[in-house]
């Protein structure tokens, strides 16, 4: 049951909609006061009464029933206690019925959400800096699909620009086809680094690079063949990482895809009188909106990111007719997105309001920053490998006889990397630590996975003993009730994560449920309890495992049966 909605339906507040009341109902920090609370302060202005008076009046009018067992007014808050037996029945029945769909809904009604994420650069390293955009976008993709939307994952490849001329120059001078085939993206990166090192001594190489890129634009057969080969090698390597992270895309249309779609954008800007010349460049003046000019064409007539992004947005709207188009890109690009969103709005694209920059902080390792040009980058694949290897050593030490240790280590290691990037609010910068990520006792995926393995072990032993899991009529004890209440909050958590574009809500929810289950596990006998109580506690255990699997699955984290 959606208790917030249930309360809102039965609570009439002058001048306030049912939707607003439901959104205002919250879970109080002190559950002794109640299971849900409605702060009445926001109604004071409308109703021209003190919050204390409002709470008291609403209490006198609220119909207590078999769902809400008690209502109290305290210091301007209206507190609600739910019927313990009813909550247990509702939560456990729903989880048992819906299983892997528990927390899902048809809210989206098939409406399209485009998600632009990961967006790797061809022939450049897939490094630790790409972690956030990749796993954030992947989690949002799953969350929106889970809620009944049609998510379209777009990998807006960085496959356009002078860097490809630099790579062709480097390959022709120092490349070896066999070594590049074998080395893949790492070999291409070495060539790219060498070009910049050599260009410092021989600046004329930059002119050569520009000339090669011009040949790509002009359709030169040899340069295009090299460009396509670089792209193929990059995607082959990158897709191995995507597969391990459980990341999927529906489109790989990158910057080069929009090469022939930019001129209509420029023409429309001219037609609508938005384009101005400034020092030879073509710009849209945004001073009236507190922003620097949005450059559309450089003085040599070449396009920029804004031009290509506008062409891409128009193409996506025409192709997918999206409800929202999300750009999962680091906060350093805040101005860029504000600029081209505003330009599209000035062009009369009413759907520009549906473009959203989902900004996130940076990820680094404890030993500092990176530079692609200088070659000091940390490949994401290496970070994953190191986490998996470390997980294997820990598992081997703790449970040497465990079957399929390599498979378990893969789930644990990959999960640690993903969870480490998703646990905190997306806007925070993250310093990734292998030791913290793989802590069995901390706020980590390993802790949650271990909790799942513990629950699975209890259920396995119960099945071997012939014990059943079922409801009983007894009122839940405090540990049971706290866990059940948390389990009942999962659908709300998924919806909130979608609204705020914050998978961290789900990551933190996983830790909260794991903590409550472990308290229940330690304080309450499960297999050793009396028949009805044992059956009830087994049902709670099963519901916990189902919910945590669903939650971790939305984050892209696997759940080992044993650890």
N, C-alpha and C positions, 0 to 999 in steps of 0.2 A: 504494500500500500504506500502511496505517496502521502505521508503524514502532513507535510506542509500544505499540500493542496487540500487535503481533508479538513484541516483546521481553517484554511482560508474560505472554503465553501460554506462553513457554518458560522463565520464571523463577519458581521456587517459593520463596516466603519464608514461613517459619513464622508463622501467625497473621495474615497479610496477604492480602487478596483480590486477584484479578487486576485488578479495577477500580481499586483503590487504587494498585497498582504502576504501571498505565498512566497514572494521573493524576500520579504522582510523577516519571515520566520527563520530563526537560526537555532543552532545547538549551543546551549549555554556552557561555559567552561566548568561550572559547578553543577554536576548532574543531580546533586541533592535537591536543588531548587526545582528541577524539572528536566524533561527529555528534550523539550522544545521551548523556545521563548520568543515572544513578540515584543520588541521595544516600542513603546508608545510615544516616544519623544517627537517623532516626525509628524505625528497627527495633531500636535498641540496647536499649531498655527491654524490649521483648517477648522478644527473643532472648538478653538478658543477656550480650551481648558488645560489644566496642568496634566502632564503625563500620568501622575499618580491617580488623578480623578478618572482619566480615560481608562486606565487599566482596571480600576475597580468597577466601573460601569460595564465594561466588556466582560469582566468575570461574571457579573450577575446575570448577564444575558446568554452566556455560552452554555449550550446543552450538553452536559456530561452524559456519556453513553458507554457502550461496550468497547469503544476504541480509545477514547480519551477518558481516563478514569478520575482525573483530578485537575482542577484549574485554580491557580492562585495569582493574586496581584501583589507584587513586591517592588516597591520603589520605582514605579513607572514601567515595570515589565509585567507582561502577562505570561505566566509559566504553565506549561501543559505536561502532565504525566500520562504516558500511554499505558494501556492495560497490558501487563507483562505477558500474559498467556496469549492474548490476541496478537501481539507483535511477534511472538515466537512462531505461532501458527502461520501468520501471513508471510513472514520472511522465509521460513524453511519450506513452505509449500511452493512459494514462487521460485526459489532457487532449484528445488527438486524438479519442478515442471519445466523450467526454462533452460537449465543446465548451461551449455556453452553459449547460450544467447542471453543469459542473465546479465542485465545492465544494458542490453541493446534496446533499440526502439525503432519505430517507423517515423520519428519526428521529421526527418529530412524529406520524406515524401518523394525521393528520387531526384531532388534538386541537385544541381552540379556545384561542387566546390573544386576549383582548380588550385593545385598546390605546386608552386615553383620552389624546388628544394634541391640540395646537394650541388647541382650545377657545376660539375667538375670542369677543369680546363684540360683540353686535349694536349697531350705530350708533357703535362706538368704533373708533379707528384700529387697523389691522393693522400693528403697529410692530415695530421691531428687537428689542424684548423678547420677541416671539413666535417669533423665529427658532429658538432651541434646541429648544423643545417640538415645533415643527413638523417640523424636519428629523431630530431624534432619533427622534421617533415614526414618521416616514415610513421611516427606515432600519430600525428594529426590525420594522416591518410587513413590509418586503421580506425581511429576514433570516429571520423565522419562517416565512413562506410558502416560502422557499427550502429550509428544513429540513423541509418536509412537514407543518407545522402549518397550521391554518386561522386566519389572522389576521383579526380583526374590528376595523377602524379606526373609532373613535368620536370625532366632534367634538362634545363636550359643550358646546354653545353657551351663552354667557352671555346668556340671553334672558329674564331674570326679575329683577325688583327695581325699586326706586324710580327708578332712572336713566331708565326708560322714561316714567315720569310727568314727569320733568324735561324729557325730550325733547319730549313732547307739549305741555307748557306752552310751551317755547321755540318750537316750530314754530307753534303757534297765535298767538303774540305777534309773532314776527319772521320766520316762514318764508315761502317762496315755492315752490310746487310745481315750477314749471319749473326754477328754479335748483337745487333739491334733486335733481331727476331728473338734471340734467346733472352736478352736482357729486358725487353719490353719497355715499360714506362721509365724504369730506372736508367736504362741506357739512353733513352731520349732525354731524360733530365740531365745526364752527364754532358751530353752534347750542348744542351741549352746553357748550362753553367760555363762550359768551355767558351762558348761564343761570347758571353759577357766578359769573361776574363781576357780573351784575345782582343775584344773591341775596345777595351780600355787603352791598349797599346796601338791599335789600328782602327781609328774611328771610321775609316772608309767602309768597314764591314757593315755599319748601320745603313749606309746608302744601298749596299748590296742586298741587305735584308728587305728594305722597302721595295726594291725592284722585284725581288722574288715574290713578295706578297701581291704586288701589282699584277704579276703574271698569273697568280691564283685567281685574282678578281677577273682577269681577262680571259680565263678559261684555258690557259696553257696546259697541254696534255700531260707533260712530264711533271710539272709542279702540282697539278691536281691529283695525279696518281700518288705522289709522295704524301700529299696532304691527307688523302683518303687512307693511305697505309698507316700514317701516324695515328689517325683517328681509330682505326681498327685495332691497333696494338694497345692503345690506351683503354678502350672499352673492354677489351679482353681481360686486362689486368683489373680494372675497376670493378667489373661485374663479379669477379671472385670475392671481393670485399662485400659488395652489395648482397651477394648470396649468403654470406656468413651472418650479415646483420639483418637478414630478412627484409631487405628493402626492394620495393618494386616501383616501376614507372610505367605509365601508359604512353608516354611520348618522350622522345629524345631530340625534339626539334630545338636546335641550338641557335646561336647568333647567325650563322651562315644561312640558315633556313629563311631568315627574314631579309636577306640581301635585296631581293626583288620586291619587297613589300614596304620598303622605307620611302620610296619616292612619292607614293600616294599620300603618305602622312605629311611630307614636306609640302606637296601641292595644296593639301587642305589647309595647312597653316598659313600659306601665302594667300589663298582664296579668302580666308576669314580675317585677314589683316593682322595676324598675330606675329608674323615673322619680321624681324628687324635686322639690319646689318650693324655689326659692331666690330671694328678693326678687321674687317674682311670676313668675319665669321657670321653665321646666321643664328640669331638667338630669339628666345621669347623672354621679354622683360617681365620679371616677377617682383620688382621692387615694391609694388603696391601691396604685396602679400608677405613682405618681410623676408624675401629670399633673393639670393643672387640670381643672375640670368640663367636660364636653362639653354645651354648651347645645343643647337640642333645639327649644324654642319660646321666643321672647322674651316679655316680660311682656304684650305686646299680642296674643299668640297667633300671631304670624307665624313662619314657618319660617326656618331658617338654612342655610348651605351643608352642614353636617353632616347635617341632616335629609334634604336632597335627595340628597346623595351616598349615604346609606344606602339610600334608596329606589331609586336608580340601580343600586347594587351588587346588591341583591336581584333587581331586574328583569333585569339582565344574566345572573345565575346561572340564573334561571328560563328565560330566553329562549335563551341560548347554551350553558349548562352548561360554562362555561369551565374549562380546566386552570389558567390564571393570568389575572388581570385586572391589567394594568399601568396606572399613572397617571403619565404623563410630565409632571411639574409641578415648578416651581422649589423649591429647598430651603427657602425661607421658609415653605412650607406643611408642613414636617415634623411639627409638633405636630398640625395638623388631621388628617392621615392616621393618625397613631398613635392619636388619640382615636377616630375613627369606626371604624377597624379593630377596636380593643379593644371598643367598644360592640357591634359585630356578633358578636364572639367571645362576649361575655357573654350575648348573646341566644341563644346555642347554635348559631350558624351555623358549623359545623365548617370550612366552606370559607373562612372569614375568613383563614385562614393562607395562602390562595392569592392574596390581594390584595397588590400590591407597589407601593410608591411609588418610582418611578424619578426620583430627585431630580437636578437639574442646577443649575449656576451661572448667573449673569446675563450677558447680552450687552449691551455698550454700545459706542458709538462713542468715538473719542478725545476728543471735546469734551464728554463728560459725561452726566448723568442726564436723565430725562424725567418729565413729569407730564401725564397726559391732561386733568385738570381745567384746568390752566393753558395747555394748548395747545402746549407745547414738546415735541412728539413727533417722532420720525423714522420716517416710514412705511417699512415693509419694501420696498414696491415701489420707492421712491426709492433705497434702498440697492442693490437689484438693478440698477436702471436705470443708476446711476452706475458700478457694476462692469462692466456690459456696455459702456457707452460708453468707459470707460477701456481695456477689453480690445480694443475695436475700434481705438482709436488706436494701441495697442502693435502689434497685428497689421498694421495699415496701414503702420506704420513699418518693421517687420521683413520683411514679405512683401507689398508693395503689389499684386502681380499675383495674389494668392490668390483663387480663386473662392469665391463664397458667404461673403464676409467677415462679413456680418451674422449668418448662421447660426452660424458658428464663434465669433464674439464672444458670442453668446447662450449657447452651451455653456460657453465659458470663463468668462464673467462669472458666470453662475448657479452653475457649479461652484465658483468661488472663494468665493462666499458660503456655500454648503453645507459645503464642506471646512473653511472657517475656523471653522465652528461645531462640526464633528465631530472635528477632528484631536486636540484635547486631551481628557483625561479629562472626562467629562460634568459632574462636580461642580465643576470649576474655573470661576471667573469669566473672561469673555473680553472683551478690548477689541479690537474689530474694526478692522483697518487695511487700507484699500484697497491701499496700496503693498505691504504684506507679502503679502496674499492673492493678488496678481497677479505675484508674483516668479517668473520662469522658472527660477531656480536654487535656490530655497528648498524647504522641506518643504511644498509647496503642490499643489493639484490641477492647476495650470497645468504644473508640472514633470512630473507623472504623465501628463497629457494629451499633452504634448510628446513624452514617451518613447513613448507609444502611436503618435503620428504618425510618429516616427522608425522604429519597428518596421514600421508599415504601408508606409512608403516603401521599406524594404529588400525587403519581400515583393512589392511592386508591381514593382520593378526586376527581381527574380528571375523573376517570372511573365513579364515582357516578354522576358527572355532565355531562357525555356524551362527554367529550373532547377527541380528538384523538391526537396521537403523530405521527408527520410526518416531513419530510424535507421541508424546504422552501428555496427560492433562495437568501435570504439576506446574506450578509457577517457577520460572527460571530463577536460579540463584543469582547473586550480583555479578559473578564472573561470566556466567552464561548470558545474562541480559546485556551486559556491556558489549560482549562479542556479537551477539545477535543484532544489537542496535547498529553497530559498525557495519555488519554485513548488509543490513537493510539500507545503508546509505550509499551503496555502490552506484546504483543508477543515477542518483543526484550528482555524484562525483564525476561520472563520465560526462554528463550534460554540462557541468560547470567547466570541465577541462576544455570542452569544445567551444563554449562561449568565450572563454578567456584565452584560448589558444595556448593552454598551459598543461602539457602532459605531466608536469611536476605534481599536479594535484593527485594524479593516479599513483605516481611513484610514492608519494608520502602516504597516501591511503594504504598502499601495500604494507608499508612498515607499521602503520597504526594497527591494521588487522593482525599482522604477524605478532605484534607485541601482546595484543589482547588474547590471541589464541594461546600463546605460550604461557600467559598467566593462568588462563583456564586449564590448560594441560597440566601445569604444575600444582594448581590448587584443588582440582576436581578429579577424582578417580573416573576413568573412562571405562576401560575393560573390566576393572574390578568392582564396578558399581552394581547395584541391584538391577534386575531385568529391565524395568521400564525406564529407569534413569539411564542405564547403559545405552539402551536403544536411542534415547533422546540425545545423549551426548555424542553418540556415533553419527547421528544425523547432523548435529552441529559441526562435527569434524568434517564430514563430507561436504557440507555447505561452504565451509571455510576454504577447503581445497579447491572447490569449483570456482569460487569467487576470486581467489588469488591467481588461479590459472588464467581466468578471463582477464584480470587486471594486468598481469605480467604480459599476456599475449598482446594486449593493446600497445604495450611499450616495445614489443618485439623481442621479448625475453622468454626463453624456453624453460620448462620445469622438469628437472630430472626426477624419476620415481624414487631413486635412492641416491644418497650422497655419503 
